[in-house]
């Protein structure tokens, strides 16, 4: 065969680092603190609701935009937590996870030659999706340990070619939680350059230390310019169900639905109905969720420090970034490929979240969406290895 069968837009990206590290972890039976997937399921009563819906049926195609019960629950959630009114019929599209929501959004609005601004470190799905849409990416770096929004650099990145900016809030991998003032400044720039803001808000209910999650839809300058993408996976620990959604004004929603109908068309009715039930759970569910994850956050943070790592306490999400230079290591990729075999623990090299991988090579990312037993064993193995 004389030419590559892989789309040229995808060739620079290769296999994701998550797939590679997971394979190494499996080979050495390592404690896997790499990929952000819980090693436990969500509540049994949510699974029971899905089983009930499957047995009751019907189990056929549903409306492309999602069942009305789920869209109503999402609208109620936006009012309940953020005092934002969302139209059930015209402003909500249920997708196959947040990843498909991102893809449907970007494919729905981007033209070849458009520019997309990504804040780095970034979740690794963003650049390939922009590439598939034939858009050009401009990167703006958030610098640790605070990862504050660099206003001058961001303003310089905007231009008449800017079509959209992607904001992951809370941010994976560094746990940054954007302030209302930072988001308002992004709104100001989007208004100035007639651009859109795409908010990846899947960790919206995991914000710690008394901070509040600010959704893009609550920023006045962005109410008609924002696409807010979220998911039920992180909140209810059912990542395999792939129930996500996109919120946007009616005109913007048309673009999302136009592409969504040709990607998956629709999702699974039973799982959507179960998630409608889950979203409407009482406040105690959400407070207990946050308390549990805060305890896990502090346990991993303290354990990594005791193992000798210089650790950054995240404001949100369920990842902890650690600086490996305190242990005499200089490069994350080699470190993370060695760790499963030598220490029996897997982590993600954080440089893969930067375009220029020399910028994040001193960091590795550990996740704490794991059982207490998993976290304890992982920390024990790390202490033994570094000692």
Protein Blocks (a to p, Z undefined) as FASTA:
>chain_A
ZZdfbdfklmmnopafklmmmmmmmmnopacfkbfcdfbdcdfklmmmmmmmmmnopadd
ddfkbpfklmmmmmmmmmmmnopacdfklmcccdehjklmmmmmmmmmpcghiacddddd
ddfklmmmmmmnopacdddddddfklpacfklmmmmpcfklmbdcddddddfklpacdfk
lmmmmmmmmmmnopaddddfklmmmcgehiacddfklpmklmmmcccdddfklmnopakn
opacddddfklmmmmmmmmmmmnopacfklmmmmmmmmmpcfklmmmmmmmmmmmmmmmm
mmmmmnopacdddfbdjbdcddfklnopabfklmmmmmmmmnopacddfklmpfblmlmm
mpccddfbbcfklmmmmmmmmmmmmZZ
